[in-house]
Amino acid sequence: MRHGKAGRKLGRNSGSRLALSRAQATALLREGRIQTTVAKAKELRPFVEQIITAAKEDTLHARRNVLRDIQDREVVSKLFTEIAPKYAERPGGYTRVLRVGVRRGDAAPIALIELV
């Protein structure tokens, strides 16, 4: 039984999964939308939503917590000045996952994850 074993392994060890989440979150916050597999998009959603929720409160502590995961300072400043204030009244649900088809090489389901 797999009680208490939430999350997908994505064929990676834990360090690689964390690096993947951080890189995809940075790209999503920079671009506004990215295209990836459905499994990766579903794993990325709560990761990004926690970051945006933390950024709603513009304090030094919140900035340092966000900088742990998003190490691009331009993206962090954009997050605190543009993205988080836009969602100030919203209680969650900052991202949307849309299925767009399958990848040509291996028929993996592809999704578009974007900021609402």
ZISULUR-V769702 format. One record per residue. N is the residue number from 1. SS is DSSP state (helix for helix, strand for strand, loop for the rest). OMEGA is omega in radians with two decimals (none if undefined). NEAR is the number of other C-alpha atoms within 10 Angstrom. Layout:
n = {N;N}
ss = {SS;SS}
omega = {OMEGA;OMEGA}
near = {NEAR;NEAR}
This chain:
n = {1;2;3;4;5;6;7;8;9;10;11;12;13;14;15;16;17;18;19;20;21;22;23;24;25;26;27;28;29;30;31;32;33;34;35;36;37;38;39;40;41;42;43;44;45;46;47;48;49;50;51;52;53;54;55;56;57;58;59;60;61;62;63;64;65;66;67;68;69;70;71;72;73;74;75;76;77;78;79;80;81;82;83;84;85;86;87;88;89;90;91;92;93;94;95;96;97;98;99;100;101;102;103;104;105;106;107;108;109;110;111;112;113;114;115;116}
ss = {loop;loop;loop;loop;loop;loop;loop;loop;loop;loop;loop;loop;loop;helix;helix;helix;helix;helix;helix;helix;helix;helix;helix;helix;helix;helix;helix;helix;helix;helix;helix;loop;strand;strand;strand;strand;strand;helix;helix;helix;helix;helix;helix;helix;helix;helix;helix;helix;helix;helix;helix;helix;helix;helix;helix;loop;loop;loop;loop;helix;helix;helix;helix;helix;helix;helix;helix;helix;helix;loop;loop;loop;helix;helix;helix;helix;helix;helix;helix;helix;helix;helix;helix;helix;helix;helix;loop;loop;loop;loop;loop;loop;loop;loop;strand;strand;strand;strand;strand;strand;strand;strand;loop;loop;loop;loop;loop;loop;strand;strand;strand;strand;strand;strand;strand;loop}
omega = {-3.08;3.11;3.05;-3.12;-3.09;3.06;-3.14;3.14;3.09;3.11;-3.08;3.00;-2.98;3.13;3.12;3.09;3.13;3.11;3.10;3.14;3.14;-3.13;3.14;3.11;3.10;3.14;-3.14;-3.14;3.11;-3.01;-3.10;3.08;3.06;3.11;-3.11;3.10;-3.11;-3.12;3.13;3.12;-3.14;3.08;-3.10;-3.05;-3.13;3.12;-3.12;-3.11;3.09;3.13;-3.13;3.11;3.11;-3.09;3.11;3.11;-3.04;3.08;3.11;3.13;3.13;3.12;-3.14;3.09;3.11;-3.14;3.04;-3.07;-3.14;-3.00;3.05;-3.03;3.09;3.12;3.13;3.13;3.07;3.13;-3.08;-3.09;-3.06;-2.96;-3.08;3.10;3.12;-3.12;-3.05;-3.10;-3.08;-3.07;-3.13;3.13;-3.08;-3.08;3.13;3.10;3.13;3.08;-3.07;3.12;-3.14;3.12;-3.02;-3.04;-3.04;3.11;3.06;3.12;-3.07;-3.14;3.05;3.08;-3.06;3.04;-3.10;none}
near = {4;5;5;6;7;7;9;12;13;13;8;11;9;11;9;13;17;14;12;16;21;19;15;21;24;20;16;20;20;16;12;15;18;18;18;21;18;21;16;20;24;17;16;21;20;15;16;22;17;13;20;22;17;18;25;19;15;13;12;9;12;16;19;13;14;19;15;9;19;23;14;13;10;10;20;22;13;13;23;21;14;11;20;21;16;13;17;14;9;11;8;13;12;20;19;15;20;14;15;14;14;14;13;9;6;7;9;14;15;20;23;17;24;19;18;11}
